[in-house]
């Protein structure tokens, strides 16, 4: 990646690169049991999440490894978003996580559309991937509505199934994503 993580905007969301004062909000999101469940992650100790947050500030941003943001709605932290290289295929993955109090409002889809627009317009990507737990019916339904296609199932060591999905960042003959379109998480219920 050759640029600094930009501030992005959708109709209702502001994507802000993290700052030190966002640490507690980030920690609270990733300590939430429901968020961890839908992201397919085990809950980890708070100190580990704090170290992860600090690594975003001291490693990810300075080395321009990938783009990562806090998601804000009307001045309130509502979640997390990333566009990063994926180890599952040769390409980039969209990652989002919304706080449970903000599910069901369409913010997930809005966040994903914002990430897709960034992937196309700023990163030059022609497609993007997502990983969605097979039992995460809300996120899978959102992915279908947005036009993601199933690539394959990935079975974890513990037997859990995650759906690898892909979407074009630009439909033939159409703009990448409509201006002002909302965005949301691929990995979180909407």
ABEGO torsion letter per residue (X at the ends): XABBBBBBBBAABBBBBBBAAAAAAAAAAAABAAAAAAAGBBBBBAAAAAAAAAAAAAAAAAAGABBBBBBBBGGBBAEBBBBBBBAABBEBBBBBBBBAAABGAGAAAAAAAAAAAAAAAAAGBABBBBBBBAABAAAAAAAAAAGBBBABBBBBAAGBBBBBBBBBABBBGBBABBBGBBBBBAABBX
